Amino acid sequence: MNATPQEAQLAVKRVLAEVNKEHEAAYRVIFEAVKICIAAGMKRQEAANFLDVQARRIDRRGQYFRSLLATKDLFRSAFPTERGSAADAETVDDLVRRAWNRAEPRLKTTHI
């Protein structure tokens, strides 16, 4: 993916409009957005301010980490319970795709 920091910022805003920062889809989008910003030459604090996330959740190598609450939810959803999982895998993938605006390409039909 060759996204710009502005596209990454827009993707973060899109996903956070639908779910909170602790959701798996938000984590995936923010993780990629941080990598894009760091690759574009931003420092850790600059990337955090630009994306409106906490700088302490970005390490020196430019990786974004889950919060303790998100980690607990992730492990809790790994074990089946009666109330279901916190985030269905298809739902998460759909949210991530919409945030990055990666719609499935439709096949073009030609009329002969």
Phi and psi in degrees as a GROMACS rama.xvg file:
@    title "Ramachandran Plot"
@    xaxis  label "Phi"
@    yaxis  label "Psi"
@TYPE xy
-109.712  66.2112  ASN-2
-92.3731  153.666  ALA-3
-93.3154  163.578  THR-4
-58.1099  -32.9856  PRO-5
-67.3238  -39.6256  GLN-6
-66.5774  -37.0465  GLU-7
-64.761  -42.3583  ALA-8
-62.4328  -41.506  GLN-9
-64.9302  -39.884  LEU-10
-63.6497  -40.6578  ALA-11
-63.6335  -43.694  VAL-12
-63.2215  -39.3948  LYS-13
-63.0006  -46.3586  ARG-14
-71.3603  -35.7323  VAL-15
-73.7748  -16.0938  LEU-16
-72.6504  -21.296  ALA-17
-103.922  -35.2335  GLU-18
-136.294  166.903  VAL-19
-83.8616  172.856  ASN-20
-67.9301  -17.3284  LYS-21
-85.3239  -9.32475  GLU-22
-71.8079  148.336  HIS-23
-60.8528  -39.2349  GLU-24
-64.291  -41.7693  ALA-25
-63.3877  -41.1413  ALA-26
-59.7297  -46.4156  TYR-27
-61.722  -43.8005  ARG-28
-67.1794  -45.0911  VAL-29
-64.9784  -39.9918  ILE-30
-57.4083  -48.4455  PHE-31
-65.9566  -40.0074  GLU-32
-63.7147  -40.2257  ALA-33
-64.0525  -43.2186  VAL-34
-60.3237  -40.2724  LYS-35
-64.7231  -44.5023  ILE-36
-66.0427  -41.1277  CYS-37
-65.5978  -41.4938  ILE-38
-65.0003  -27.2048  ALA-39
-80.2399  -3.43132  ALA-40
105.14  4.56022  GLY-41
-76.7397  149.331  MET-42
-82.886  169.243  LYS-43
-56.5665  -48.9842  ARG-44
-65.9073  -40.5123  GLN-45
-62.5987  -44.1943  GLU-46
-63.494  -41.2754  ALA-47
-63.7262  -44.6345  ALA-48
-65.948  -40.108  ASN-49
-64.3599  -39.6982  PHE-50
-92.6013  -5.15281  LEU-51
61.6709  49.0577  ASP-52
-126.387  171.158  VAL-53
-78.8114  130.001  GLN-54
-67.0884  -28.9157  ALA-55
-69.5516  -14.4901  ARG-56
-90.5452  3.95829  ARG-57
-111.779  122.959  ILE-58
-85.2843  -177.779  ASP-59
-64.165  -24.9851  ARG-60
-87.8523  -0.186419  ARG-61
85.9115  24.1863  GLY-62
-102.174  137.909  GLN-63
-93.0023  132.28  TYR-64
-109.975  150.033  PHE-65
-67.4954  153.95  ARG-66
-78.3655  170.234  SER-67
-62.2027  -40.8307  LEU-68
-62.3281  -43.821  LEU-69
-65.4451  -36.5672  ALA-70
-66.548  -42.1756  THR-71
-61.9103  -43.1514  LYS-72
-64.0237  -37.9052  ASP-73
-62.465  -46.9793  LEU-74
-72.3841  -33.145  PHE-75
-64.8176  -37.6152  ARG-76
-76.1218  -13.598  SER-77
-73.0801  -25.0058  ALA-78
-103.662  128.082  PHE-79
-64.9103  134.964  PRO-80
-130.842  174.514  THR-81
-72.3388  -27.8328  GLU-82
-86.8403  -4.36021  ARG-83
93.0363  175.16  GLY-84
-83.5159  157.857  SER-85
-69.0803  -38.0242  ALA-86
-143.035  115.388  ALA-87
-67.8572  139.004  ASP-88
-59.5313  -40.3273  ALA-89
-67.4564  -38.302  GLU-90
-64.2941  -42.1497  THR-91
-62.6063  -47.3469  VAL-92
-61.0892  -38.7961  ASP-93
-65.0902  -42.2508  ASP-94
-64.1814  -42.1017  LEU-95
-64.3146  -43.323  VAL-96
-61.9631  -43.4074  ARG-97
-67.0374  -36.6979  ARG-98
-63.5988  -42.3438  ALA-99
-86.7515  -1.68945  TRP-100
60.9598  39.7838  ASN-101
-99.6239  72.209  ARG-102
-70.626  148.098  ALA-103
-61.7256  130.233  GLU-104
-67.2892  132.672  PRO-105
-88.6635  144.195  ARG-106
-73.3407  133.75  LEU-107
-82.8033  134.492  LYS-108
-105.696  134.108  THR-109
-106.196  136.795  THR-110
-99.5771  124.677  HIS-111
